[in-house]
Amino acid sequence: MSSPPGAYYTEERWHNWLDRLREETIDPEDEESARLLLNLQDDTAIAVAKILTDYEDTAAGELDPDDDAYLEEETALEELEGIRETVLAEAELGDEDAEMLLEGVQTALMCVFYTAEEYVVSGPAESGTVPGYVEAAAEAEQSEEIDDALELCVQAGTLIISGVELEPEIVEDLEFGLVAEWVNGLDSLQTALEDPEVVEDE
């Protein structure tokens, strides 16, 4: 038997985070606000990391079909799609600044979802390096080739899932933009894969 629907993440959990954002005065310069947004992002990344871990363990034959964590490709993709649709849905928070900051989190997580789905379907990129893909993505963004930039970040992400480290300098050296947000999401995914501890939403 596989994990029941919602075992990895639920709409209720996401809406609890949104309620927190509505209750708080979100200030991008405030440390507590920044931590809340990062926790929200990391919490979703942890759910994705757990799906990937169960999928990999299943693919490697380490889990019995009767195990709750048994997760074949089709089910893994369904789980990822369900969380993606919940997390990336437009949200009204009643505050433009908070909504803008949430959109930044959603942008980061979009790359996380696409990366996880690509990894499940095709595995890690067969060539290239994380810095090489990120650099190429930044160049593509500058040329306004946004789809190419996202695909390059996704390829970098598949390598990160396979165990290649995303060096902190890569994240720090990027200019603000879509690629920087996508790579920030991949950084959360890497952290989640290393330490998939649940972030409390209360």
FIKOLGU-951271 format. One record per residue (C-alpha): residue number from 1; residue in one letter; x, y, z. Coordinates in Angstrom, 3 decimals, decimal comma, always signed. Example, Ala and Ser with C-alpha at 12.3 -4.5 7.8 and 13.67 -1.06 7.14 Angstrom:
FIKOLGU-951271
<site n="1" res="A" east="+12,300" north="-4,500" up="+7,800"/>
<site n="2" res="S" east="+13,670" north="-1,060" up="+7,140"/>
END
This chain:
FIKOLGU-951271
<site n="1" res="M" east="+0,000" north="+0,000" up="+0,000"/>
<site n="2" res="S" east="+1,219" north="+3,507" up="-0,725"/>
<site n="3" res="S" east="+0,849" north="+6,618" up="+1,404"/>
<site n="4" res="P" east="-2,738" north="+7,915" up="+1,549"/>
<site n="5" res="P" east="-3,584" north="+11,195" up="-0,235"/>
<site n="6" res="G" east="-2,301" north="+14,173" up="+1,701"/>
<site n="7" res="A" east="+0,336" north="+12,153" up="+3,543"/>
<site n="8" res="Y" east="+3,079" north="+14,471" up="+2,303"/>
<site n="9" res="Y" east="+1,290" north="+17,811" up="+2,300"/>
<site n="10" res="T" east="-2,284" north="+19,060" up="+2,595"/>
<site n="11" res="E" east="-4,232" north="+22,104" up="+1,481"/>
<site n="12" res="E" east="-4,974" north="+22,720" up="+5,144"/>
<site n="13" res="R" east="-1,273" north="+22,950" up="+5,927"/>
<site n="14" res="W" east="-0,685" north="+25,481" up="+3,132"/>
<site n="15" res="H" east="-3,698" north="+27,554" up="+4,188"/>
<site n="16" res="N" east="-2,409" north="+27,582" up="+7,766"/>
<site n="17" res="W" east="+0,719" north="+29,283" up="+6,438"/>
<site n="18" res="L" east="-1,392" north="+31,760" up="+4,444"/>
<site n="19" res="D" east="-3,375" north="+32,535" up="+7,592"/>
<site n="20" res="R" east="-0,095" north="+33,278" up="+9,376"/>
<site n="21" res="L" east="+0,834" north="+35,707" up="+6,596"/>
<site n="22" res="R" east="-2,545" north="+37,414" up="+6,920"/>
<site n="23" res="E" east="-2,144" north="+37,746" up="+10,679"/>
<site n="24" res="E" east="+1,414" north="+39,089" up="+10,605"/>
<site n="25" res="T" east="+2,596" north="+42,503" up="+9,466"/>
<site n="26" res="I" east="+4,929" north="+41,400" up="+6,701"/>
<site n="27" res="D" east="+7,949" north="+43,638" up="+6,228"/>
<site n="28" res="P" east="+10,666" north="+42,500" up="+3,764"/>
<site n="29" res="E" east="+13,272" north="+44,254" up="+5,926"/>
<site n="30" res="D" east="+12,134" north="+42,543" up="+9,119"/>
<site n="31" res="E" east="+14,026" north="+39,435" up="+10,246"/>
<site n="32" res="E" east="+10,939" north="+37,686" up="+11,642"/>
<site n="33" res="S" east="+9,009" north="+38,254" up="+8,413"/>
<site n="34" res="A" east="+11,903" north="+36,891" up="+6,380"/>
<site n="35" res="R" east="+12,097" north="+33,836" up="+8,631"/>
<site n="36" res="L" east="+8,357" north="+33,195" up="+8,297"/>
<site n="37" res="L" east="+8,573" north="+33,288" up="+4,493"/>
<site n="38" res="L" east="+11,633" north="+31,037" up="+4,501"/>
<site n="39" res="N" east="+9,920" north="+28,561" up="+6,830"/>
<site n="40" res="L" east="+6,906" north="+28,477" up="+4,535"/>
<site n="41" res="Q" east="+9,169" north="+27,782" up="+1,556"/>
<site n="42" res="D" east="+11,257" north="+25,190" up="+3,385"/>
<site n="43" res="D" east="+8,155" north="+23,386" up="+4,653"/>
<site n="44" res="T" east="+6,967" north="+22,813" up="+1,094"/>
<site n="45" res="A" east="+10,456" north="+21,807" up="-0,034"/>
<site n="46" res="I" east="+10,551" north="+19,212" up="+2,767"/>
<site n="47" res="A" east="+7,341" north="+17,624" up="+1,464"/>
<site n="48" res="V" east="+8,878" north="+17,432" up="-2,022"/>
<site n="49" res="A" east="+12,080" north="+15,954" up="-0,581"/>
<site n="50" res="K" east="+10,116" north="+13,244" up="+1,216"/>
<site n="51" res="I" east="+8,330" north="+12,297" up="-2,006"/>
<site n="52" res="L" east="+11,664" north="+12,081" up="-3,825"/>
<site n="53" res="T" east="+13,208" north="+9,996" up="-1,050"/>
<site n="54" res="D" east="+10,308" north="+7,526" up="-1,006"/>
<site n="55" res="Y" east="+10,329" north="+7,348" up="-4,804"/>
<site n="56" res="E" east="+14,072" north="+6,664" up="-4,892"/>
<site n="57" res="D" east="+13,820" north="+4,036" up="-2,158"/>
<site n="58" res="T" east="+10,982" north="+2,366" up="-4,072"/>
<site n="59" res="A" east="+12,885" north="+2,465" up="-7,369"/>
<site n="60" res="A" east="+15,928" north="+0,978" up="-5,662"/>
<site n="61" res="G" east="+13,869" north="-1,931" up="-4,370"/>
<site n="62" res="E" east="+14,363" north="-0,920" up="-0,758"/>
<site n="63" res="L" east="+10,647" north="-0,749" up="+0,008"/>
<site n="64" res="D" east="+8,071" north="-3,502" up="-0,041"/>
<site n="65" res="P" east="+4,790" north="-2,757" up="-1,893"/>
<site n="66" res="D" east="+3,006" north="-3,121" up="+1,456"/>
<site n="67" res="D" east="+5,098" north="-0,322" up="+2,959"/>
<site n="68" res="D" east="+3,286" north="+3,009" up="+3,499"/>
<site n="69" res="A" east="+6,229" north="+4,829" up="+1,903"/>
<site n="70" res="Y" east="+6,143" north="+2,724" up="-1,289"/>
<site n="71" res="L" east="+5,891" north="+5,250" up="-4,113"/>
<site n="72" res="E" east="+6,082" north="+4,387" up="-7,806"/>
<site n="73" res="E" east="+6,634" north="+6,939" up="-10,574"/>
<site n="74" res="E" east="+2,993" north="+7,616" up="-11,455"/>
<site n="75" res="T" east="+1,961" north="+8,119" up="-7,838"/>
<site n="76" res="A" east="+4,995" north="+10,290" up="-7,114"/>
<site n="77" res="L" east="+4,062" north="+12,560" up="-10,021"/>
<site n="78" res="E" east="+0,460" north="+12,725" up="-8,822"/>
<site n="79" res="E" east="+1,619" north="+13,709" up="-5,332"/>
<site n="80" res="L" east="+3,905" north="+16,419" up="-6,730"/>
<site n="81" res="E" east="+1,167" north="+17,747" up="-9,002"/>
<site n="82" res="G" east="-1,302" north="+17,920" up="-6,128"/>
<site n="83" res="I" east="+1,050" north="+19,932" up="-3,940"/>
<site n="84" res="R" east="+2,090" north="+22,143" up="-6,867"/>
<site n="85" res="E" east="-1,508" north="+23,062" up="-7,673"/>
<site n="86" res="T" east="-2,148" north="+23,934" up="-4,026"/>
<site n="87" res="V" east="+1,003" north="+25,960" up="-3,429"/>
<site n="88" res="L" east="+1,140" north="+27,853" up="-6,723"/>
<site n="89" res="A" east="-2,520" north="+28,887" up="-6,718"/>
<site n="90" res="E" east="-3,094" north="+32,637" up="-6,530"/>
<site n="91" res="A" east="-3,664" north="+33,745" up="-2,946"/>
<site n="92" res="E" east="-5,298" north="+36,895" up="-1,621"/>
<site n="93" res="L" east="-3,711" north="+38,100" up="+1,588"/>
<site n="94" res="G" east="-5,259" north="+41,563" up="+1,774"/>
<site n="95" res="D" east="-1,841" north="+43,213" up="+1,651"/>
<site n="96" res="E" east="+0,023" north="+43,978" up="-1,570"/>
<site n="97" res="D" east="+3,494" north="+43,737" up="-0,010"/>
<site n="98" res="A" east="+2,704" north="+40,360" up="+1,547"/>
<site n="99" res="E" east="+1,267" north="+39,089" up="-1,736"/>
<site n="100" res="M" east="+4,371" north="+40,231" up="-3,613"/>
<site n="101" res="L" east="+6,642" north="+38,429" up="-1,151"/>
<site n="102" res="L" east="+4,490" north="+35,296" up="-1,337"/>
<site n="103" res="E" east="+4,753" north="+35,390" up="-5,134"/>
<site n="104" res="G" east="+8,543" north="+35,343" up="-4,724"/>
<site n="105" res="V" east="+8,241" north="+32,178" up="-2,609"/>
<site n="106" res="Q" east="+5,899" north="+30,634" up="-5,169"/>
<site n="107" res="T" east="+8,344" north="+31,463" up="-7,959"/>
<site n="108" res="A" east="+11,134" north="+29,731" up="-6,052"/>
<site n="109" res="L" east="+8,953" north="+26,696" up="-5,405"/>
<site n="110" res="M" east="+7,840" north="+26,489" up="-9,041"/>
<site n="111" res="C" east="+11,393" north="+25,497" up="-9,937"/>
<site n="112" res="V" east="+11,412" north="+22,972" up="-7,090"/>
<site n="113" res="F" east="+8,289" north="+21,253" up="-8,432"/>
<site n="114" res="Y" east="+9,459" north="+21,188" up="-12,053"/>
<site n="115" res="T" east="+12,841" north="+19,882" up="-10,946"/>
<site n="116" res="A" east="+11,314" north="+17,090" up="-8,874"/>
<site n="117" res="E" east="+8,996" north="+16,073" up="-11,709"/>
<site n="118" res="E" east="+11,885" north="+16,062" up="-14,199"/>
<site n="119" res="Y" east="+13,963" north="+13,949" up="-11,834"/>
<site n="120" res="V" east="+11,202" north="+11,388" up="-11,363"/>
<site n="121" res="V" east="+10,629" north="+11,081" up="-15,112"/>
<site n="122" res="S" east="+14,192" north="+11,314" up="-16,436"/>
<site n="123" res="G" east="+16,641" north="+11,172" up="-13,531"/>
<site n="124" res="P" east="+19,589" north="+13,552" up="-13,147"/>
<site n="125" res="A" east="+21,083" north="+15,457" up="-16,062"/>
<site n="126" res="E" east="+23,546" north="+13,228" up="-17,886"/>
<site n="127" res="S" east="+26,146" north="+15,944" up="-18,359"/>
<site n="128" res="G" east="+26,992" north="+19,432" up="-17,187"/>
<site n="129" res="T" east="+27,581" north="+20,908" up="-13,748"/>
<site n="130" res="V" east="+25,444" north="+22,859" up="-11,309"/>
<site n="131" res="P" east="+27,521" north="+26,068" up="-11,719"/>
<site n="132" res="G" east="+27,514" north="+25,630" up="-15,492"/>
<site n="133" res="Y" east="+23,750" north="+25,271" up="-15,687"/>
<site n="134" res="V" east="+23,131" north="+28,194" up="-13,324"/>
<site n="135" res="E" east="+25,524" north="+30,455" up="-15,230"/>
<site n="136" res="A" east="+23,859" north="+29,519" up="-18,508"/>
<site n="137" res="A" east="+20,447" north="+30,151" up="-16,940"/>
<site n="138" res="A" east="+21,509" north="+33,638" up="-15,830"/>
<site n="139" res="E" east="+22,724" north="+34,390" up="-19,360"/>
<site n="140" res="A" east="+19,459" north="+33,106" up="-20,819"/>
<site n="141" res="E" east="+17,485" north="+35,333" up="-18,454"/>
<site n="142" res="Q" east="+19,520" north="+38,357" up="-19,531"/>
<site n="143" res="S" east="+18,622" north="+37,474" up="-23,129"/>
<site n="144" res="E" east="+14,958" north="+37,218" up="-22,072"/>
<site n="145" res="E" east="+14,914" north="+33,494" up="-22,903"/>
<site n="146" res="I" east="+12,922" north="+32,721" up="-19,776"/>
<site n="147" res="D" east="+11,785" north="+29,194" up="-20,686"/>
<site n="148" res="D" east="+15,382" north="+28,218" up="-21,446"/>
<site n="149" res="A" east="+16,530" north="+29,760" up="-18,168"/>
<site n="150" res="L" east="+13,980" north="+27,725" up="-16,215"/>
<site n="151" res="E" east="+14,912" north="+24,498" up="-18,017"/>
<site n="152" res="L" east="+18,597" north="+25,084" up="-17,235"/>
<site n="153" res="C" east="+17,785" north="+25,649" up="-13,547"/>
<site n="154" res="V" east="+15,731" north="+22,456" up="-13,577"/>
<site n="155" res="Q" east="+18,702" north="+20,510" up="-14,968"/>
<site n="156" res="A" east="+20,902" north="+21,952" up="-12,229"/>
<site n="157" res="G" east="+18,235" north="+20,895" up="-9,750"/>
<site n="158" res="T" east="+18,220" north="+17,289" up="-10,919"/>
<site n="159" res="L" east="+21,946" north="+17,143" up="-10,200"/>
<site n="160" res="I" east="+21,347" north="+18,595" up="-6,740"/>
<site n="161" res="I" east="+18,740" north="+15,905" up="-6,036"/>
<site n="162" res="S" east="+21,274" north="+13,280" up="-7,088"/>
<site n="163" res="G" east="+23,694" north="+14,569" up="-4,457"/>
<site n="164" res="V" east="+25,737" north="+17,280" up="-6,170"/>
<site n="165" res="E" east="+26,161" north="+20,238" up="-3,826"/>
<site n="166" res="L" east="+24,852" north="+23,692" up="-4,616"/>
<site n="167" res="E" east="+27,642" north="+25,926" up="-3,367"/>
<site n="168" res="P" east="+26,452" north="+28,945" up="-1,321"/>
<site n="169" res="E" east="+28,571" north="+31,262" up="-3,462"/>
<site n="170" res="I" east="+26,461" north="+30,430" up="-6,498"/>
<site n="171" res="V" east="+23,322" north="+31,668" up="-4,750"/>
<site n="172" res="E" east="+25,022" north="+34,761" up="-3,340"/>
<site n="173" res="D" east="+26,602" north="+35,841" up="-6,642"/>
<site n="174" res="L" east="+23,371" north="+35,909" up="-8,644"/>
<site n="175" res="E" east="+21,752" north="+39,226" up="-9,469"/>
<site n="176" res="F" east="+18,148" north="+39,607" up="-8,356"/>
<site n="177" res="G" east="+15,749" north="+38,085" up="-10,833"/>
<site n="178" res="L" east="+13,933" north="+34,898" up="-11,746"/>
<site n="179" res="V" east="+17,050" north="+32,731" up="-11,836"/>
<site n="180" res="A" east="+18,064" north="+33,949" up="-8,389"/>
<site n="181" res="E" east="+14,609" north="+33,033" up="-7,057"/>
<site n="182" res="W" east="+14,632" north="+29,632" up="-8,764"/>
<site n="183" res="V" east="+18,088" north="+28,829" up="-7,403"/>
<site n="184" res="N" east="+16,938" north="+29,980" up="-3,978"/>
<site n="185" res="G" east="+14,211" north="+27,349" up="-4,243"/>
<site n="186" res="L" east="+16,775" north="+24,718" up="-5,174"/>
<site n="187" res="D" east="+18,790" north="+25,724" up="-2,123"/>
<site n="188" res="S" east="+15,716" north="+25,021" up="+0,031"/>
<site n="189" res="L" east="+15,292" north="+21,658" up="-1,690"/>
<site n="190" res="Q" east="+18,928" north="+20,741" up="-1,024"/>
<site n="191" res="T" east="+18,520" north="+21,645" up="+2,651"/>
<site n="192" res="A" east="+15,304" north="+19,612" up="+2,825"/>
<site n="193" res="L" east="+16,970" north="+16,560" up="+1,300"/>
<site n="194" res="E" east="+19,763" north="+16,785" up="+3,852"/>
<site n="195" res="D" east="+17,517" north="+17,427" up="+6,859"/>
<site n="196" res="P" east="+13,823" north="+16,742" up="+6,168"/>
<site n="197" res="E" east="+12,533" north="+17,949" up="+9,526"/>
<site n="198" res="V" east="+9,014" north="+19,348" up="+9,500"/>
<site n="199" res="V" east="+8,687" north="+23,087" up="+10,017"/>
<site n="200" res="E" east="+5,816" north="+23,843" up="+12,354"/>
<site n="201" res="D" east="+3,094" north="+25,972" up="+10,796"/>
<site n="202" res="E" east="+1,603" north="+26,924" up="+14,142"/>
END
